[in-house]
Amino acid sequence: MDNIAGRKSALTWAVNISVAVLVLAWLFPTLGLFVSSFRTADQISTSGWWKAMFPSEQSLTLRAARPDTQVRDGDLYVIEGTLFTEGRGGEISAWGISSREVDAYVPGEVADLRKGGTVTVDAAGRYRMENTEPFEGSRGQRIFVTATTAPEFTFDNYRTVLFSGSTTDSMAKAFFNTLTVTIPATVIPIVIAAFAAYALAWMDFKGRALLIAVIVGLLVVPLQLALIPLLKFHNGIGIGKGYLGVWMAHTGFGLPLAIYLLRNYMVGLPRDIIENAKVDGATDFQIFTRIILPLSFPALASFAIFQFLWTWNDLLVAKVFLIDATGETTVMTNQIVELLGTRGGNWEILATAAFVSIAVPLAVFFSMQRYLVRGLLAGSVK
């Protein structure tokens, strides 16, 4: 009797738990990426993002001031200062002057330098170097410390990613290149599919059923099978290495789903509205633009979400159809791959670049998600 209309299923709790698990499975990585994008490289390498609000113990490599800052103090040459930069502090528990013995000394102990002289470091990071002879060299002495530092958040990662002048670090150009690819590649298939869906839903012509079957069959064809033939065709007509080629590729790959989704929605619209409009003398184009399109907005928005997310996050199609050695048409996904190859250890840069890449799709999804279910369920219930 549990399946009687009006009664809740006994497995409702299982559905709720499953939904909660899925939400958390997507929420936690996104939240972790967001938090990590504001952390420094040292903090990311020593503690997880869930510990970002708490002090953490880190192993840091710092440098004393350069020898040209030394002063004469009686018979000694002295270099003094603090290892921590302004606004950043910590409590040092151990330190060393060799990468092999980073914890050889405790705060307050004196270490002998290899080139002569001594150095001591206190728990607050203040150091003093002394020598009877002038210090030489162009760089300051390296000092390895193990310190407990307070939580630190910075916008430097975003400044590096978005506004750096170097080709490797800057994603500002890649951001606008991605918009240049994504917006037309979302609008063009929607426009074409809307006309096709109306024809398949409300216009009688020979071969309509066969055409619908072909479109459904194209939904299961892997796009990888068409990449090489399509690239050869694009190269043959001269559009294989630019935006036009990638727009056409995304349009072709997205049309089957778009036509199928919009056609199912339009078929479910009340027939009386269409017939009354025809009785009043409206043409098919007027019916399409003034009646069908406004009523089909949920389905249009639903496909727009899918197409935008797919083209924004696409790497394969961009790699194939945007062949550019100068980086003028590099999209964000490809830029992140290059960051992985050249700066694999800079996790703070990678986390920031990745979050910048997903920020726009998240905004698009949450602004239009109320239409998603309505569009997906189009035609499923009569």
Backbone torsions as a table, in degrees:
resi	resn	phi	psi	omega
1	MET	NA	0.3	-177.1
2	ASP	-71.6	-18.7	-176.5
3	ASN	-94.1	8.9	177.1
4	ILE	-68.1	138.8	-179.0
5	ALA	-57.5	135.9	179.3
6	GLY	98.7	-14.9	178.8
7	ARG	-102.0	143.6	177.7
8	LYS	-80.6	143.2	177.7
9	SER	-69.6	150.5	178.5
10	ALA	-69.5	-15.4	-179.3
11	LEU	-96.6	15.9	179.4
12	THR	-59.5	-38.0	-179.7
13	TRP	-62.8	-37.0	179.4
14	ALA	-66.9	-38.8	177.2
15	VAL	-64.1	-44.3	-179.5
16	ASN	-62.9	-42.0	179.1
17	ILE	-65.0	-41.0	179.9
18	SER	-62.6	-43.3	178.7
19	VAL	-63.5	-42.5	179.3
20	ALA	-62.7	-40.9	178.8
21	VAL	-63.4	-42.8	179.4
22	LEU	-64.4	-41.3	179.0
23	VAL	-62.9	-45.7	179.8
24	LEU	-66.2	-35.7	179.7
25	ALA	-63.1	-30.8	176.6
26	TRP	-89.6	-30.8	-174.9
27	LEU	-72.9	-45.5	-173.9
28	PHE	-62.5	-46.6	177.6
29	PRO	-61.7	-38.7	179.3
30	THR	-65.9	-43.7	177.6
31	LEU	-63.1	-41.5	178.2
32	GLY	-62.7	-39.9	177.4
33	LEU	-64.8	-40.0	179.6
34	PHE	-64.2	-45.9	179.9
35	VAL	-65.2	-43.6	-178.5
36	SER	-64.2	-27.4	-178.6
37	SER	-67.9	-15.6	178.9
38	PHE	-104.8	2.7	-176.9
39	ARG	-99.8	161.5	178.2
40	THR	-84.1	166.5	-179.1
41	ALA	-62.8	-39.4	-179.5
42	ASP	-64.3	-41.2	-179.6
43	GLN	-68.2	-40.0	179.7
44	ILE	-63.8	-38.3	-176.3
45	SER	-76.8	-17.1	-175.6
46	THR	-108.8	-18.4	-178.5
47	SER	-152.1	154.9	179.3
48	GLY	-74.0	163.8	-176.8
49	TRP	-64.0	-26.9	-179.2
50	TRP	-70.3	-11.1	176.8
51	LYS	-103.5	15.0	-174.2
52	ALA	-64.7	-25.9	-177.2
53	MET	-90.2	2.4	-176.5
54	PHE	-121.0	153.7	176.0
55	PRO	-60.8	147.4	-178.1
56	SER	-137.4	151.4	177.7
57	GLU	-89.9	127.7	-176.2
58	GLN	-128.9	150.8	172.0
59	SER	-101.8	114.2	-173.5
60	LEU	-116.6	147.8	172.6
61	THR	-110.7	111.5	-175.4
62	LEU	-119.8	168.7	-179.9
63	ARG	-130.0	141.1	172.9
64	ALA	-77.6	173.0	179.9
65	ALA	-65.4	157.7	-178.7
66	ARG	-69.8	157.5	-178.5
67	PRO	-59.8	-24.4	-178.6
68	ASP	-73.0	-2.4	176.4
69	THR	-97.6	2.1	-176.5
70	GLN	-67.8	153.4	178.9
71	VAL	-128.0	158.0	179.6
72	ARG	-92.2	126.7	178.7
73	ASP	-127.9	89.6	-174.8
74	GLY	67.7	-121.0	179.2
75	ASP	-92.0	2.0	-175.5
76	LEU	-111.7	151.2	170.0
77	TYR	-103.0	127.5	-169.1
78	VAL	-124.8	137.5	170.0
79	ILE	-123.8	120.4	-178.5
80	GLU	-125.2	158.1	177.2
81	GLY	166.2	-164.8	177.4
82	THR	-126.5	141.9	-176.6
83	LEU	-76.1	-28.7	-178.0
84	PHE	-87.1	142.1	177.6
85	THR	-75.5	167.0	-178.3
86	GLU	-64.0	134.8	-178.4
87	GLY	86.6	-2.2	179.4
88	ARG	-130.9	131.5	-178.9
89	GLY	-144.2	-179.4	179.8
90	GLY	177.7	171.3	178.4
91	GLU	-111.8	116.0	-176.1
92	ILE	-82.2	130.3	177.5
93	SER	-104.9	-22.5	178.4
94	ALA	-159.4	155.4	178.8
95	TRP	-153.7	166.9	179.2
96	GLY	-161.5	169.5	179.6
97	ILE	-115.2	6.7	178.9
98	SER	-130.4	140.0	179.6
99	SER	-66.9	-17.8	178.2
100	ARG	-83.8	-20.9	179.6
101	GLU	-136.2	74.6	-176.2
102	VAL	-74.9	-15.7	-179.0
103	ASP	-121.7	36.0	-176.3
104	ALA	-72.0	-23.7	-174.2
105	TYR	-130.2	155.0	173.1
106	VAL	-104.2	159.9	-179.4
107	PRO	-54.9	134.0	-180.0
108	GLY	99.9	-20.5	177.8
109	GLU	-75.5	157.7	-177.9
110	VAL	-108.2	133.5	179.3
111	ALA	-116.0	142.8	177.1
112	ASP	-87.2	127.9	179.0
113	LEU	-79.2	149.6	-176.8
114	ARG	-65.4	-33.7	-178.1
115	LYS	-96.6	15.0	178.6
116	GLY	102.5	145.1	-179.3
117	GLY	98.5	178.9	-179.5
118	THR	-133.2	162.9	176.7
119	VAL	-144.9	143.6	175.5
120	THR	-135.8	147.7	-177.7
121	VAL	-132.1	134.5	177.2
122	ASP	-98.5	178.4	-173.7
123	ALA	-65.7	-25.2	-178.8
124	ALA	-86.2	-3.7	179.0
125	GLY	97.4	2.7	177.0
126	ARG	-79.1	136.9	-177.9
127	TYR	-127.9	160.1	176.2
128	ARG	-144.2	123.0	178.0
129	MET	-111.2	131.7	-177.9
130	GLU	-129.4	145.6	177.1
131	ASN	-158.6	146.3	177.5
132	THR	-78.4	-17.3	177.0
133	GLU	-112.9	154.8	179.5
134	PRO	-61.2	141.2	174.0
135	PHE	-71.2	141.0	-178.4
136	GLU	-122.9	161.3	179.6
137	GLY	117.6	169.0	-178.5
138	SER	-106.4	-9.0	-178.3
139	ARG	-126.1	154.5	179.8
140	GLY	-75.2	160.6	179.9
141	GLN	-66.5	132.0	174.8
142	ARG	-76.1	135.0	177.9
143	ILE	-131.8	124.4	-179.9
144	PHE	-96.8	127.6	-177.4
145	VAL	-128.8	149.3	169.4
146	THR	-112.1	113.1	-171.4
147	ALA	-135.2	149.5	172.2
148	THR	-94.5	113.7	-174.5
149	THR	-111.5	153.9	178.6
150	ALA	-76.1	159.5	177.1
151	PRO	-57.4	141.1	-178.0
152	GLU	-138.3	130.7	177.4
153	PHE	-125.6	143.3	-173.7
154	THR	-144.7	151.6	173.5
155	PHE	-96.8	4.5	-178.3
156	ASP	-61.7	-34.2	179.5
157	ASN	-61.2	-42.6	-179.9
158	TYR	-70.4	-36.0	176.6
159	ARG	-64.2	-38.2	178.9
160	THR	-67.5	-44.2	-175.5
161	VAL	-71.4	-43.3	-171.7
162	LEU	-91.6	-29.9	-170.3
163	PHE	-124.2	5.7	177.4
164	SER	-67.1	143.7	-178.1
165	GLY	-79.7	-15.8	-176.6
166	SER	-78.4	152.6	-179.4
167	THR	-66.3	-35.5	-175.5
168	THR	-69.3	-43.0	-171.5
169	ASP	-87.7	-31.9	-171.4
170	SER	-77.2	128.5	176.2
171	MET	-111.8	3.8	-179.6
172	ALA	-61.9	-45.7	179.6
173	LYS	-66.6	-41.6	178.4
174	ALA	-62.9	-33.5	178.2
175	PHE	-61.9	-48.2	-179.6
176	PHE	-71.8	-31.4	174.3
177	ASN	-63.3	-39.4	179.4
178	THR	-66.1	-40.4	175.1
179	LEU	-62.0	-39.6	179.4
180	THR	-62.5	-34.2	177.6
181	VAL	-79.1	-43.9	-167.8
182	THR	-74.2	-45.2	-174.4
183	ILE	-62.9	-53.1	176.8
184	PRO	-63.5	-36.6	-179.1
185	ALA	-69.8	-12.2	173.9
186	THR	-95.4	-40.1	-176.1
187	VAL	-74.1	-44.2	-174.6
188	ILE	-59.6	-51.2	-179.7
189	PRO	-65.5	-29.8	178.0
190	ILE	-65.2	-43.8	-179.3
191	VAL	-63.5	-47.5	-179.0
192	ILE	-66.3	-44.4	-176.8
193	ALA	-66.2	-33.0	-179.5
194	ALA	-64.5	-44.2	177.3
195	PHE	-63.7	-45.1	-179.0
196	ALA	-64.3	-41.7	-179.4
197	ALA	-64.0	-38.7	178.2
198	TYR	-64.5	-42.2	179.8
199	ALA	-63.3	-42.2	-179.3
200	LEU	-72.1	-23.2	-176.6
201	ALA	-91.1	-38.5	-168.5
202	TRP	-127.6	0.5	179.5
203	MET	-115.6	135.2	-179.5
204	ASP	-94.5	124.4	175.2
205	PHE	-156.2	158.9	-177.5
206	LYS	-67.7	139.5	177.5
207	GLY	83.0	9.5	-178.0
208	ARG	-63.8	-44.8	-179.2
209	ALA	-63.4	-40.4	178.7
210	LEU	-65.1	-39.7	179.4
211	LEU	-64.8	-38.8	177.1
212	ILE	-64.1	-41.5	179.0
213	ALA	-63.3	-39.1	177.9
214	VAL	-63.5	-42.2	-180.0
215	ILE	-63.2	-43.3	177.4
216	VAL	-62.4	-39.9	178.4
217	GLY	-64.6	-34.4	179.2
218	LEU	-67.0	-19.1	180.0
219	LEU	-64.8	-26.5	-175.5
220	VAL	-100.8	4.3	179.5
221	VAL	-83.6	121.4	178.8
222	PRO	-64.2	133.5	-178.8
223	LEU	-65.5	-23.7	-179.5
224	GLN	-60.9	-28.8	-180.0
225	LEU	-66.7	-26.9	-174.5
226	ALA	-97.9	-5.7	-173.0
227	LEU	-62.3	-53.2	-175.9
228	ILE	-66.1	-49.4	176.6
229	PRO	-58.2	-40.7	-179.2
230	LEU	-67.7	-37.9	177.6
231	LEU	-64.5	-41.7	177.6
232	LYS	-62.6	-40.1	178.4
233	PHE	-65.0	-43.5	178.5
234	HIS	-62.7	-42.7	178.2
235	ASN	-64.1	-34.0	179.4
236	GLY	-66.5	-33.2	-179.5
237	ILE	-101.4	2.3	171.5
238	GLY	87.5	21.1	179.4
239	ILE	-122.7	21.8	-171.8
240	GLY	-85.8	-4.7	-175.3
241	LYS	-132.5	42.2	-179.7
242	GLY	-159.3	-172.4	-176.8
243	TYR	-64.7	-37.9	-177.4
244	LEU	-60.2	-41.0	179.7
245	GLY	-63.7	-42.7	-179.0
246	VAL	-72.3	-31.3	174.6
247	TRP	-62.1	-46.7	-179.0
248	MET	-66.0	-36.7	178.8
249	ALA	-64.4	-48.5	179.1
250	HIS	-64.1	-36.1	178.3
251	THR	-63.8	-46.0	179.9
252	GLY	-63.9	-41.3	-178.9
253	PHE	-73.0	-24.8	-177.2
254	GLY	-93.5	-16.9	-175.3
255	LEU	-62.5	-43.6	-178.5
256	PRO	-56.1	-47.4	178.6
257	LEU	-65.7	-39.8	-178.9
258	ALA	-63.3	-47.4	-179.8
259	ILE	-63.9	-43.8	-179.8
260	TYR	-61.7	-45.4	-177.8
261	LEU	-66.8	-46.8	-177.4
262	LEU	-70.2	-37.3	179.4
263	ARG	-63.5	-44.1	178.2
264	ASN	-61.0	-37.0	179.9
265	TYR	-71.0	-44.2	-176.9
266	MET	-67.2	-33.3	177.6
267	VAL	-62.3	-31.5	-178.6
268	GLY	-80.5	-4.2	178.4
269	LEU	-72.2	150.1	-177.6
270	PRO	-59.0	128.2	179.9
271	ARG	-67.2	-30.8	-177.7
272	ASP	-59.1	-36.3	-179.2
273	ILE	-63.9	-44.0	-178.8
274	ILE	-65.6	-45.8	-177.7
275	GLU	-65.6	-41.2	177.8
276	ASN	-62.0	-38.7	178.6
277	ALA	-64.9	-40.1	178.7
278	LYS	-67.4	-37.4	176.9
279	VAL	-61.9	-37.0	179.5
280	ASP	-77.0	0.4	175.3
281	GLY	93.7	12.7	179.9
282	ALA	-74.5	140.2	175.9
283	THR	-80.7	169.0	178.4
284	ASP	-62.0	-36.6	179.9
285	PHE	-67.4	-39.9	178.1
286	GLN	-67.3	-40.3	176.8
287	ILE	-62.2	-41.8	-178.3
288	PHE	-65.5	-47.5	-174.1
289	THR	-78.7	-33.5	-172.7
290	ARG	-99.5	-18.2	-177.7
291	ILE	-119.9	-55.9	-172.7
292	ILE	-66.8	-49.2	-176.9
293	LEU	-60.8	-48.7	178.1
294	PRO	-60.1	-39.0	-179.4
295	LEU	-73.6	-21.0	-177.1
296	SER	-95.8	12.6	-176.8
297	PHE	-57.9	-40.4	177.4
298	PRO	-58.5	-40.9	179.0
299	ALA	-69.3	-39.7	177.7
300	LEU	-62.2	-43.4	179.4
301	ALA	-67.0	-37.0	179.7
302	SER	-62.5	-47.1	178.7
303	PHE	-68.1	-36.1	179.4
304	ALA	-59.6	-38.1	177.4
305	ILE	-62.1	-49.8	-179.1
306	PHE	-61.2	-47.5	-176.0
307	GLN	-66.7	-39.7	179.4
308	PHE	-64.9	-46.6	179.6
309	LEU	-62.4	-40.2	-178.2
310	TRP	-66.5	-48.9	-177.3
311	THR	-70.3	-35.4	179.6
312	TRP	-66.0	-41.3	-177.2
313	ASN	-91.1	3.3	-176.2
314	ASP	-72.2	138.8	172.6
315	LEU	-120.6	-38.7	-174.2
316	LEU	-63.5	-52.5	-178.2
317	VAL	-64.0	-39.4	178.3
318	ALA	-64.5	-39.2	177.9
319	LYS	-62.6	-36.4	-175.6
320	VAL	-81.4	-43.4	-170.7
321	PHE	-103.6	-4.4	174.9
322	LEU	-117.7	68.5	-178.6
323	ILE	-84.1	103.8	-175.9
324	ASP	-143.8	111.3	-178.2
325	ALA	-76.2	-18.9	-176.9
326	THR	-87.0	-12.3	-179.9
327	GLY	83.0	9.7	-177.7
328	GLU	-70.3	-26.8	-179.2
329	THR	-117.0	20.8	179.6
330	THR	-66.9	130.1	178.0
331	VAL	-93.7	172.6	-171.2
332	MET	-66.7	-38.9	179.8
333	THR	-61.9	-40.6	178.3
334	ASN	-69.3	-34.9	178.6
335	GLN	-64.6	-38.3	178.2
336	ILE	-66.5	-38.5	176.3
337	VAL	-60.7	-40.4	178.0
338	GLU	-66.6	-37.0	175.9
339	LEU	-63.5	-39.6	177.4
340	LEU	-61.7	-35.5	-177.4
341	GLY	-78.0	-34.2	-174.5
342	THR	-101.0	-23.3	-176.7
343	ARG	-135.4	51.5	-175.0
344	GLY	-61.4	-22.6	-178.8
345	GLY	-91.3	-11.9	-178.2
346	ASN	-88.3	77.2	-175.0
347	TRP	-66.0	-28.5	179.7
348	GLU	-66.4	-36.0	178.1
349	ILE	-70.5	-41.6	179.8
350	LEU	-65.8	-41.3	179.0
351	ALA	-63.8	-41.9	179.4
352	THR	-66.5	-44.5	179.5
353	ALA	-61.8	-41.4	179.8
354	ALA	-65.7	-40.0	-179.5
355	PHE	-70.4	-37.4	175.1
356	VAL	-59.8	-37.6	-178.6
357	SER	-67.2	-36.1	-176.9
358	ILE	-93.1	-7.6	-176.1
359	ALA	-64.3	-44.4	-178.7
360	VAL	-66.9	-48.2	176.3
361	PRO	-58.0	-37.4	177.5
362	LEU	-62.7	-43.1	179.7
363	ALA	-63.8	-42.4	179.4
364	VAL	-64.7	-43.3	-177.7
365	PHE	-64.1	-48.5	-175.8
366	PHE	-70.9	-25.7	178.5
367	SER	-78.0	-22.2	-175.7
368	MET	-122.8	6.1	-173.9
369	GLN	-66.5	-20.9	-180.0
370	ARG	-67.6	-19.7	177.6
371	TYR	-90.9	-10.5	-172.2
372	LEU	-63.8	-52.5	-177.1
373	VAL	-65.2	-40.6	179.9
374	ARG	-61.4	-39.7	-179.8
375	GLY	-72.9	-37.9	-178.7
376	LEU	-70.0	-32.7	-177.7
377	LEU	-86.9	5.7	-177.8
378	ALA	-60.2	128.3	176.7
379	GLY	80.4	-1.8	-177.0
380	SER	-81.4	-23.0	-178.4
381	VAL	-129.2	132.2	177.8
382	LYS	-109.9	NA	NA
